[in-house]
């Protein structure tokens, strides 16, 4: 699952790169937040923290 999440983040990043120049700041910050959340979730899968496994919420990334 960790590899799938990292691949998803890479695909989102690649698709978004060409759109950053003309995108509004809110859209850009939303994409960055989503990427941070995905990468944070992927990293928690290997740390063995409670709640970080499948179905768990783990520690989230605040959008602020």
mmCIF file of the C-alpha atoms, coordinates in Angstrom:
data_MODEL
# 
_entry.id   MODEL 
# 
loop_
_atom_site.group_PDB 
_atom_site.id 
_atom_site.type_symbol 
_atom_site.label_atom_id 
_atom_site.label_alt_id 
_atom_site.label_comp_id 
_atom_site.label_asym_id 
_atom_site.label_entity_id 
_atom_site.label_seq_id 
_atom_site.pdbx_PDB_ins_code 
_atom_site.Cartn_x 
_atom_site.Cartn_y 
_atom_site.Cartn_z 
_atom_site.occupancy 
_atom_site.B_iso_or_equiv 
_atom_site.pdbx_formal_charge 
_atom_site.auth_seq_id 
_atom_site.auth_comp_id 
_atom_site.auth_asym_id 
_atom_site.auth_atom_id 
_atom_site.pdbx_PDB_model_num 
ATOM 1  C CA . UNK A 1 1  ? 0.000  0.000  0.000   1.00 0.00 ? 1  UNK A CA 1 
ATOM 2  C CA . UNK A 1 2  ? 2.883  2.348  0.737   1.00 0.00 ? 2  UNK A CA 1 
ATOM 3  C CA . UNK A 1 3  ? 4.153  2.005  -2.823  1.00 0.00 ? 3  UNK A CA 1 
ATOM 4  C CA . UNK A 1 4  ? 0.670  2.635  -4.188  1.00 0.00 ? 4  UNK A CA 1 
ATOM 5  C CA . UNK A 1 5  ? 0.341  5.831  -2.141  1.00 0.00 ? 5  UNK A CA 1 
ATOM 6  C CA . UNK A 1 6  ? 3.742  7.082  -3.249  1.00 0.00 ? 6  UNK A CA 1 
ATOM 7  C CA . UNK A 1 7  ? 2.860  6.331  -6.884  1.00 0.00 ? 7  UNK A CA 1 
ATOM 8  C CA . UNK A 1 8  ? -0.409 8.227  -6.457  1.00 0.00 ? 8  UNK A CA 1 
ATOM 9  C CA . UNK A 1 9  ? 1.455  11.231 -5.032  1.00 0.00 ? 9  UNK A CA 1 
ATOM 10 C CA . UNK A 1 10 ? 3.934  11.136 -7.924  1.00 0.00 ? 10 UNK A CA 1 
ATOM 11 C CA . UNK A 1 11 ? 1.096  11.029 -10.470 1.00 0.00 ? 11 UNK A CA 1 
ATOM 12 C CA . UNK A 1 12 ? -0.715 13.937 -8.823  1.00 0.00 ? 12 UNK A CA 1 
ATOM 13 C CA . UNK A 1 13 ? 2.494  15.949 -8.686  1.00 0.00 ? 13 UNK A CA 1 
ATOM 14 C CA . UNK A 1 14 ? 3.266  15.257 -12.362 1.00 0.00 ? 14 UNK A CA 1 
ATOM 15 C CA . UNK A 1 15 ? -0.263 16.182 -13.467 1.00 0.00 ? 15 UNK A CA 1 
ATOM 16 C CA . UNK A 1 16 ? -0.289 19.345 -11.369 1.00 0.00 ? 16 UNK A CA 1 
ATOM 17 C CA . UNK A 1 17 ? 3.136  20.674 -12.422 1.00 0.00 ? 17 UNK A CA 1 
ATOM 18 C CA . UNK A 1 18 ? 1.945  22.052 -15.741 1.00 0.00 ? 18 UNK A CA 1 
ATOM 19 C CA . UNK A 1 19 ? -1.049 23.701 -14.105 1.00 0.00 ? 19 UNK A CA 1 
ATOM 20 C CA . UNK A 1 20 ? 0.737  25.574 -11.317 1.00 0.00 ? 20 UNK A CA 1 
ATOM 21 C CA . UNK A 1 21 ? 1.622  28.613 -13.406 1.00 0.00 ? 21 UNK A CA 1 
ATOM 22 C CA . UNK A 1 22 ? -1.973 29.517 -14.175 1.00 0.00 ? 22 UNK A CA 1 
ATOM 23 C CA . UNK A 1 23 ? -3.585 28.070 -11.047 1.00 0.00 ? 23 UNK A CA 1 
ATOM 24 C CA . UNK A 1 24 ? -4.968 30.114 -8.217  1.00 0.00 ? 24 UNK A CA 1 
ATOM 25 C CA . UNK A 1 25 ? -3.109 29.944 -4.875  1.00 0.00 ? 25 UNK A CA 1 
ATOM 26 C CA . UNK A 1 26 ? -5.991 28.102 -3.195  1.00 0.00 ? 26 UNK A CA 1 
ATOM 27 C CA . UNK A 1 27 ? -5.804 25.325 -5.784  1.00 0.00 ? 27 UNK A CA 1 
ATOM 28 C CA . UNK A 1 28 ? -2.033 25.071 -5.396  1.00 0.00 ? 28 UNK A CA 1 
ATOM 29 C CA . UNK A 1 29 ? -2.228 24.919 -1.609  1.00 0.00 ? 29 UNK A CA 1 
ATOM 30 C CA . UNK A 1 30 ? -4.914 22.231 -1.875  1.00 0.00 ? 30 UNK A CA 1 
ATOM 31 C CA . UNK A 1 31 ? -2.709 20.101 -4.099  1.00 0.00 ? 31 UNK A CA 1 
ATOM 32 C CA . UNK A 1 32 ? 0.273  20.588 -1.775  1.00 0.00 ? 32 UNK A CA 1 
ATOM 33 C CA . UNK A 1 33 ? -1.850 19.654 1.245   1.00 0.00 ? 33 UNK A CA 1 
ATOM 34 C CA . UNK A 1 34 ? -3.093 16.494 -0.499  1.00 0.00 ? 34 UNK A CA 1 
ATOM 35 C CA . UNK A 1 35 ? 0.461  15.493 -1.425  1.00 0.00 ? 35 UNK A CA 1 
ATOM 36 C CA . UNK A 1 36 ? 1.676  16.036 2.137   1.00 0.00 ? 36 UNK A CA 1 
ATOM 37 C CA . UNK A 1 37 ? -1.206 13.981 3.512   1.00 0.00 ? 37 UNK A CA 1 
ATOM 38 C CA . UNK A 1 38 ? -0.561 11.111 1.100   1.00 0.00 ? 38 UNK A CA 1 
ATOM 39 C CA . UNK A 1 39 ? 3.185  11.101 1.792   1.00 0.00 ? 39 UNK A CA 1 
ATOM 40 C CA . UNK A 1 40 ? 2.603  11.361 5.545   1.00 0.00 ? 40 UNK A CA 1 
ATOM 41 C CA . UNK A 1 41 ? 0.196  8.433  5.444   1.00 0.00 ? 41 UNK A CA 1 
ATOM 42 C CA . UNK A 1 42 ? 2.645  6.362  3.384   1.00 0.00 ? 42 UNK A CA 1 
ATOM 43 C CA . UNK A 1 43 ? 5.481  7.039  5.827   1.00 0.00 ? 43 UNK A CA 1 
ATOM 44 C CA . UNK A 1 44 ? 3.312  6.043  8.804   1.00 0.00 ? 44 UNK A CA 1 
ATOM 45 C CA . UNK A 1 45 ? 2.704  2.631  7.261   1.00 0.00 ? 45 UNK A CA 1 
ATOM 46 C CA . UNK A 1 46 ? 6.304  1.621  7.945   1.00 0.00 ? 46 UNK A CA 1 
ATOM 47 C CA . UNK A 1 47 ? 6.722  3.265  11.336  1.00 0.00 ? 47 UNK A CA 1 
ATOM 48 C CA . UNK A 1 48 ? 4.473  0.819  13.182  1.00 0.00 ? 48 UNK A CA 1 
ATOM 49 C CA . UNK A 1 49 ? 2.593  3.529  15.044  1.00 0.00 ? 49 UNK A CA 1 
ATOM 50 C CA . UNK A 1 50 ? -0.817 2.643  16.474  1.00 0.00 ? 50 UNK A CA 1 
ATOM 51 C CA . UNK A 1 51 ? -3.584 3.732  14.130  1.00 0.00 ? 51 UNK A CA 1 
ATOM 52 C CA . UNK A 1 52 ? -1.230 4.086  11.189  1.00 0.00 ? 52 UNK A CA 1 
ATOM 53 C CA . UNK A 1 53 ? -2.125 0.775  9.590   1.00 0.00 ? 53 UNK A CA 1 
ATOM 54 C CA . UNK A 1 54 ? -4.945 -0.100 7.249   1.00 0.00 ? 54 UNK A CA 1 
ATOM 55 C CA . UNK A 1 55 ? -8.161 1.495  8.379   1.00 0.00 ? 55 UNK A CA 1 
ATOM 56 C CA . UNK A 1 56 ? -6.425 3.638  10.988  1.00 0.00 ? 56 UNK A CA 1 
ATOM 57 C CA . UNK A 1 57 ? -6.313 7.394  10.903  1.00 0.00 ? 57 UNK A CA 1 
ATOM 58 C CA . UNK A 1 58 ? -2.789 7.931  12.239  1.00 0.00 ? 58 UNK A CA 1 
ATOM 59 C CA . UNK A 1 59 ? -1.596 11.471 12.657  1.00 0.00 ? 59 UNK A CA 1 
ATOM 60 C CA . UNK A 1 60 ? -2.943 13.746 9.987   1.00 0.00 ? 60 UNK A CA 1 
ATOM 61 C CA . UNK A 1 61 ? -1.462 16.793 8.350   1.00 0.00 ? 61 UNK A CA 1 
ATOM 62 C CA . UNK A 1 62 ? -3.253 20.004 9.116   1.00 0.00 ? 62 UNK A CA 1 
ATOM 63 C CA . UNK A 1 63 ? -4.231 22.065 6.071   1.00 0.00 ? 63 UNK A CA 1 
ATOM 64 C CA . UNK A 1 64 ? -3.317 25.236 7.966   1.00 0.00 ? 64 UNK A CA 1 
# 
